[in-house]
Amino acid sequence: MNTAGSGTSRIVVIGASSGGLAALRAVLQALPNELDAPVLVVMHIGKHRSLLPELLAPYSSLPVAHAGHDAPLQRGQIFVAPPDRHMMVQDGRIRLTTGPRENFTRPAIDPLFRSAAIEFGARAIAVVLTGHLDDGAAGAVAIHACGGAVIVQDPADCVAPSMPLSTLRAVPKSRVAQLDQVGDAIVRAVQTPVKGGHMKTDKQRFEIETRIGLTGVSTPADLDRIGERSTLTCPECGGVLWRVGSDAPLRFRCHTGHAFSSETLDGAQKSELEDALWTGVRKAAERAALARDKAESAAAKGDNESADEARNEHARLETLGETLRSLALQAATE
C-alpha cells in the first residue's frame, strides 16, 4: 500500500464552489512546498471543461494537476477533481467515478470527504470554503465522526457563506479561520500528532454511502440499513427517497443513489412546483382558447345554447388561468 494511506500521514480534502477560485488560490499560496500530506480539491465544475489546475498552479509551490484514476496518493501533491467525475480515495489511491450525482452535481464534495473519513480516519483534514447551499457539510460530519479535523472559512469572509455556515451547523466544533489564515490552519493540522479517539457514531452509514459513490450501486436494502423511507420522491429519477441518518444536515437518498440535502431538495421541489403551475397556466389558456373557438363555431351555426355554454367555459378557464398565474408568481418568491 502507498505510504500516503498508512502510518501517521495525513490527507487534506478541500471543497469549494461559488467564489472558490480566488479562495483556493489564497489557500494554496500559503501551503509550504514540503507539506507532509496529499491535497485533494473538489470545486463544483459539472461537465464543463476545466482549466482549474492551470489557474491554480501559479499560486502554489506544490505541483497541481487533475487527478487520474487509480493514481497513488502522494505527499506534497495537489490533485484536482476533473469534470463530471467524483474524486474519492480507496486503498491509498485516487478513484474517479461516475457514481450518482449528489446535490445535482458531479464532482461533489461529500463523496470525497466521506471516503477520506473511511480511509484515513483521524488523519483526515477537511476544509470547506466559500459556496452556496451545503455540499461538504455531510462529508464534514463523517470526517469529524471518524476523529478527523474540520476547518471552515469564516462565513463573514466568504463570497457565498452558505457552505461554511451549513458545515458549522453540522459540526459546531469546526475550526473557523479567515481566508488568509486557512492555509496556516491546514499546516498546523497536518503537523499536529494524531490522537486516537472513539467513533462518535456508527460508521456503517459512511461506509455504505462511500461504496455507493465508488460503485454506483445502491439498493433498497442498503438504504433501509442507513435510513427510513419517506413519502418524498427523487427530483432526478422519480424514485422513493430515504431520509438518511438523524444528524445535521437533513439528507435524503433514492435507491438509484442520488443524494440531496434538505436545502437542495427544497430548491428542486420549489422549481418543480413553479414549473407545474406555469404548465397549468398554459393548459388553462389553451383550453380557454379552444372554448372560445367552440363558442364562435356554435354561434355561426345558430346553436345559441352550445355557444353560451362554451362562452361560460371560456370565462371559467380564464379565471382559472389567472388564479394559477398568481400562484406561480407567488411560488417564485417563496
Sequence and secondary structure as in RCSB ss.txt:
>XXXX:A:sequence
MNTAGSGTSRIVVIGASSGGLAALRAVLQALPNELDAPVLVVMHIGKHRSLLPELLAPYSSLPVAHAGHDAPLQR
GQIFVAPPDRHMMVQDGRIRLTTGPRENFTRPAIDPLFRSAAIEFGARAIAVVLTGHLDDGAAGAVAIHACGGAV
IVQDPADCVAPSMPLSTLRAVPKSRVAQLDQVGDAIVRAVQTPVKGGHMKTDKQRFEIETRIGLTGVSTPADLDR
IGERSTLTCPECGGVLWRVGSDAPLRFRCHTGHAFSSETLDGAQKSELEDALWTGVRKAAERAALARDKAESAAA
KGDNESADEARNEHARLETLGETLRSLALQAATE
>XXXX:A:secstr
  GGGSTT  EEEEEE TTHHHHHHHHHHTS TT SS EEEEE  TTS   HHHHHGGG SS EEE  TT B  T
T EEE  TT EEEEETTEEEEE    BTTBSS HHHHHHHHHHHHGGGEEEEE S STTTTHHHHHHHHHTT EE
EEE GGG SS HHHHHHHHH TT EEE HHHHHHHHHHHHHS       SS THHHHHHHHHHHH    HHHHHH
HEEEEEEE TTT  EEEEE SSSS EEEETT  EEEHHHHHHHHHHHHHHHHHHHHHHHHHHHHHHHHHHHHHHH
TT HHHHHHHHHHHHHHHHHHHHHHHHHHHHTT 
